[in-house]
Amino acid sequence: MTGLTSRAADVRDGKRVLEVVRESNPEWVVLAAAYTDVDGCEGNPDLAFAVNRDGAVNVAVAAKKVGARLVFLSSDYVFDGKKTTPYEIDDARNPQSVYGRTKAEAEIKLLELMPDCCIARTSWLFGIGGKCFPDTILKLAASRPALDVVNDQRGGPTYSVDLARAIVQLCRKAASGIVHVTNAGDCTWCEFAREIVSGAGLATVVRPVSSRQMARPAPRPCYSVLSPTRLRALGIEMPSWHDALRRYLEEREKPVC
Ligand SMILES: NC(=O)c1ccc[n+]([C@@H]2O[C@H](COP(=O)([O-])OP(=O)(O)OC[C@H]3O[C@@H](n4cnc5c(N)ncnc54)[C@H](OP(=O)(O)O)[C@@H]3O)[C@@H](O)[C@H]2O)c1
């Protein structure tokens, strides 16, 4: 397995992307790279489309040229959040943010270009080693007696370790088309924050607030729970987000070697 970073290739540079894909001669390419600053995308739509849509096309073209299959990581933000039951893979896309539009347009282009590609939509990612919601909450909770967290957005937290395992299984099963990959269960950000704080043994009070009280540049879907129906049909079961969070908190406690 070859792990490539932005230092190896900028996905906007189609020629370089083809070079690095050729060098690693893969059976599968997993495209996780993206401009993921959802609020930043609102102010920089050209950059957002160049990286998230056109960059994804560059990677798909390269994968096709070397005869590799592709898994593209997409997002719950392709949906408008107006449903009240989990989104199925064939529900209509209706993104409300620039970031969501970049991902929705990338999905459409990739499926045209490479009908057997696999679009893995995920949501609310967290993991060791980067900025993520649990990390932010734990850092804030360590120094504050109370935190305000939005309680009117519901989604599915997903541990990067579980997502990675599911992607490996998707490749082994030669999956194609759209599949939703999140940890099982759903919650609001406030409910998630409460479990993070209690799981870490902190006494910080987490107070529910509305999205309106925490206005941000990009609109977020108020409901973006993704249905696992297709994932289950492929024989893949995800652990609950409660279990995933417990393992994440344990992992954080381990000394860095
Ligand atoms: N985070 C979430 O909650 C969430 C939810 C749904 C879907 N997703 C999707 O899941 C994937 C991983 O998300 P993440 O949150 O783990 O992302 P992340 O931590 O922001 O990492 C994104 C990576 O993309 C690289 N990158 C950015 N621009 C690039 C470019 N022009 N060329 C090459 N590489 C570039 C970054 O490299 P540098 O660090 O060097 O800039 C970084 O390594 C993304 O496709 C994202 O859209 C994420």
The ligand as an ORCA input file, in Angstrom:
! r2SCAN-3c Opt
* xyz 0 1
  N     -14.048     15.614      8.184
  C     -15.295     15.218      8.002
  O     -16.123     15.301      8.915
  C     -15.725     14.645      6.681
  C     -17.073     14.329      6.500
  C     -17.468     13.787      5.289
  C     -16.552     13.541      4.279
  N     -15.252     13.881      4.476
  C     -14.301     13.633      3.395
  O     -13.354     12.678      3.843
  C     -12.060     12.984      3.293
  C     -11.046     13.134      4.423
  O     -11.506     14.201      5.248
  P     -10.586     14.756      6.438
  O     -11.448     15.578      7.300
  O      -9.798     13.618      7.019
  O      -9.626     15.697      5.629
  P      -8.390     16.571      6.156
  O      -7.963     16.139      7.503
  O      -8.736     18.001      5.920
  O      -7.270     16.133      5.124
  C      -7.403     16.477      3.784
  C      -6.112     16.113      3.095
  O      -6.213     16.568      1.734
  C      -4.967     17.142      1.393
  N      -5.142     18.126      0.352
  C      -5.795     19.314      0.413
  N      -5.715     19.962     -0.759
  C      -4.980     19.164     -1.588
  C      -4.539     19.286     -2.920
  N      -4.837     20.362     -3.661
  N      -3.810     18.270     -3.440
  C      -3.487     17.187     -2.715
  N      -3.879     17.001     -1.438
  C      -4.606     17.994     -0.884
  C      -4.462     17.784      2.674
  O      -3.082     17.942      2.603
  P      -2.359     19.125      3.433
  O      -2.631     18.830      4.869
  O      -0.937     19.021      3.051
  O      -3.019     20.385      2.969
  C      -4.874     16.749      3.713
  O      -3.882     15.762      3.857
  C     -12.249     14.241      2.449
  O     -12.440     13.853      1.113
  C     -13.509     14.869      3.003
  O     -14.169     15.648      2.045
  C     -14.811     14.425      5.655
*
